[in-house]
């Protein structure tokens, strides 16, 4: 089949364009294909890791529900070692620590909460780990350690809770004035309708009332 002059001119223009830009276009297409393949692979990998971590967390929860903490501990160890960057590891730490505390094994809960406070990917759960860790440290009379744990909240939203717990540390030490100041600072950071306000008022009264 023969081309007319107009078609031949278009073919010549296309050939010239491809000679000038063909290598660059091919390179861009290759980069795009590799990027898509990389994203797809990463997406698959993260979902696979999440599924595996979820399975371990489920096994951990079952062992805890059966009050089998001896078997729960190595499951959490694997969850922490292999999937420590996932939310399931953080949830597992909080769940196991609560189980230890409920079983009267607070000493076992301390390092678990310490890990969750330091390495958890979710700020709210890091805050929960730090607050619970500080509470156990208070019970163990580890007051300086508790204050260190509460030094910096993971986000401003938790400041009132951390100040409240700092007040608890000072109150346990008999430092009533320091406790009152911490409680009042916590109160000043709460919304008028916050549920914690009533408890803070009780705590303030317990250390001598408002200034």
C-alpha positions as CSV (number, residue, x, y, z in Angstrom):
1,X,0.0,0.0,0.0
2,X,1.5,3.4,-1.0
3,X,1.3,6.5,1.1
4,X,0.3,9.8,-0.2
5,X,2.5,12.8,0.3
6,X,0.7,14.1,3.4
7,X,0.9,10.7,5.1
8,X,4.6,10.4,4.2
9,X,5.3,13.8,5.6
10,X,3.6,12.8,8.9
11,X,5.7,9.6,9.0
12,X,8.9,11.6,8.4
13,X,8.0,14.0,11.2
14,X,7.2,11.2,13.6
15,X,10.5,9.4,12.7
16,X,12.4,12.7,13.3
17,X,10.6,13.2,16.6
18,X,11.4,9.7,17.8
19,X,15.0,10.0,16.8
20,X,15.3,13.1,18.9
21,X,13.2,12.1,21.9
22,X,12.8,8.4,21.7
23,X,15.6,7.5,24.2
24,X,14.3,10.0,26.8
25,X,10.8,8.8,26.4
26,X,11.8,5.2,26.7
27,X,13.8,6.0,29.8
28,X,10.8,7.8,31.4
29,X,8.6,4.9,30.6
30,X,11.1,2.5,32.2
31,X,11.3,4.7,35.3
32,X,7.5,4.8,35.6
33,X,7.3,1.1,35.2
34,X,9.9,0.5,37.8
35,X,8.3,2.9,40.2
36,X,4.9,1.2,39.8
37,X,6.5,-2.2,40.3
38,X,8.3,-0.9,43.4
39,X,5.1,0.7,44.8
40,X,3.1,-2.5,44.1
41,X,5.8,-4.6,45.8
42,X,6.0,-2.3,48.8
43,X,2.2,-2.3,49.1
44,X,2.1,-6.2,49.0
45,X,5.0,-6.4,51.5
46,X,3.4,-4.1,54.0
47,X,0.0,-5.9,53.8
48,X,1.8,-9.2,54.2
49,X,3.7,-8.0,57.3
50,X,0.5,-6.5,58.8
51,X,-1.3,-9.8,58.3
52,X,1.5,-11.8,59.9
53,X,1.7,-9.3,62.8
54,X,-2.0,-9.5,63.2
55,X,-1.9,-13.3,63.4
56,X,0.8,-13.2,66.1
57,X,-1.2,-10.6,68.1
58,X,-4.2,-12.9,67.9
59,X,-2.2,-15.8,69.2
60,X,-0.8,-13.5,72.0
61,X,-4.3,-12.4,73.0
62,X,-5.5,-16.0,73.1
63,X,-2.7,-17.0,75.4
64,X,-3.4,-14.1,77.7
65,X,-7.1,-14.9,77.7
66,X,-6.2,-18.4,78.9
67,X,-3.9,-16.9,81.6
68,X,-1.0,-18.6,80.0
69,X,1.6,-15.9,80.4
70,X,4.5,-18.3,80.0
71,X,3.5,-19.0,76.5
72,X,2.5,-15.5,75.8
73,X,5.9,-14.1,76.5
74,X,7.8,-15.7,73.6
75,X,4.9,-14.9,71.2
76,X,5.3,-11.2,72.2
77,X,9.1,-11.6,71.8
78,X,8.7,-12.7,68.2
79,X,6.1,-10.0,67.6
80,X,8.5,-7.3,68.9
81,X,11.6,-8.7,67.1
82,X,10.0,-9.3,63.7
83,X,7.2,-6.7,63.6
84,X,8.3,-4.1,66.1
85,X,7.4,-1.2,63.7
86,X,3.8,-2.3,63.5
87,X,0.9,-1.2,65.6
88,X,0.3,-4.8,66.5
89,X,3.5,-5.0,68.4
90,X,2.6,-1.9,70.4
91,X,-0.9,-3.2,71.1
92,X,0.7,-6.5,72.1
93,X,3.0,-4.8,74.6
94,X,0.1,-2.9,76.2
95,X,-2.0,-6.1,76.4
96,X,0.8,-8.2,77.9
97,X,1.8,-5.5,80.4
98,X,-1.7,-5.2,81.6
99,X,-1.9,-9.0,82.0
100,X,1.3,-9.1,84.0
101,X,0.1,-6.3,86.3
102,X,-3.3,-8.1,86.8
103,X,-1.4,-11.3,87.6
104,X,0.7,-9.5,90.3
105,X,3.8,-9.5,88.1
106,X,4.4,-5.8,87.8
107,X,8.1,-6.3,87.5
108,X,7.6,-8.2,84.3
109,X,5.4,-5.4,82.9
110,X,8.0,-2.7,83.4
111,X,10.4,-3.6,80.5
112,X,7.4,-4.4,78.2
113,X,5.9,-0.9,78.8
114,X,9.4,0.6,78.5
115,X,9.8,-0.8,75.0
116,X,6.3,0.3,74.0
117,X,6.9,3.8,75.3
118,X,10.2,4.1,73.3
119,X,9.4,2.3,70.1
120,X,5.6,2.4,69.4
121,X,4.6,3.9,66.1
122,X,1.3,5.5,67.4
123,X,1.5,8.5,69.7
124,X,-1.6,7.7,71.6
125,X,-0.4,4.2,72.5
126,X,3.1,5.5,73.4
127,X,1.4,7.9,75.8
128,X,-0.6,5.1,77.3
129,X,2.6,3.0,77.7
130,X,4.4,5.9,79.4
131,X,1.5,6.7,81.7
132,X,1.1,3.1,82.7
133,X,4.8,2.7,83.1
134,X,5.0,5.7,85.4
135,X,2.1,4.4,87.5
136,X,4.0,1.1,88.0
137,X,7.2,3.0,88.8
138,X,5.3,5.0,91.5
139,X,4.0,1.7,93.0
140,X,7.6,0.4,93.0
141,X,8.8,3.7,94.7
142,X,10.9,4.5,91.6
143,X,10.0,8.1,91.7
144,X,12.9,9.6,89.8
145,X,12.4,7.0,87.1
146,X,8.7,7.9,86.9
147,X,9.5,11.6,86.6
148,X,11.9,10.8,83.8
149,X,9.3,8.7,82.0
150,X,6.8,11.6,82.2
151,X,9.3,14.3,81.1
152,X,7.9,14.8,77.6
153,X,4.5,13.7,76.4
154,X,4.5,12.3,72.8
155,X,2.1,15.0,71.7
156,X,0.6,18.2,73.2
157,X,-2.8,16.6,73.5
158,X,-1.5,14.4,76.3
159,X,0.1,17.2,78.4
160,X,-2.7,17.3,81.0
161,X,-2.5,13.6,81.6
162,X,1.2,13.7,82.0
163,X,1.0,16.6,84.4
164,X,-1.6,14.7,86.4
165,X,0.7,11.7,86.7
166,X,3.6,14.0,87.7
167,X,1.4,15.3,90.4
168,X,0.8,11.7,91.5
169,X,4.6,11.2,91.7
170,X,5.0,14.2,93.9
171,X,2.0,13.3,96.1
172,X,3.5,9.8,96.6
173,X,6.7,11.5,97.7
174,X,4.9,13.7,100.2
175,X,5.7,16.8,98.2
176,X,2.2,18.3,98.5
177,X,3.1,21.8,97.1
178,X,4.7,20.3,94.0
179,X,1.8,17.9,93.5
180,X,-0.7,20.8,93.8
181,X,1.1,22.8,91.2
182,X,1.2,19.9,88.8
183,X,-2.5,19.2,89.3
184,X,-3.4,22.9,88.8
185,X,-1.3,23.1,85.6
186,X,-3.1,20.0,84.3
187,X,-6.4,21.5,85.1
188,X,-5.5,24.7,83.2
189,X,-4.9,22.7,80.1
190,X,-8.2,21.0,80.1
191,X,-11.4,22.0,78.3
192,X,-14.2,23.2,80.6
193,X,-16.2,20.0,80.0
194,X,-13.3,17.6,80.2
195,X,-14.1,14.5,82.3
196,X,-10.8,14.6,84.0
197,X,-11.5,18.0,85.7
198,X,-13.5,16.4,88.5
199,X,-10.8,13.9,89.4
200,X,-8.2,16.7,89.3
201,X,-10.3,18.8,91.7
202,X,-10.4,15.8,94.1
203,X,-6.6,15.4,93.8
204,X,-6.0,19.1,94.4
205,X,-8.1,18.9,97.6
206,X,-6.2,15.8,98.7
207,X,-2.9,17.8,98.7
208,X,-4.2,20.9,100.5
209,X,-6.7,22.6,98.1
210,X,-6.2,25.3,95.5
211,X,-3.8,28.1,96.1
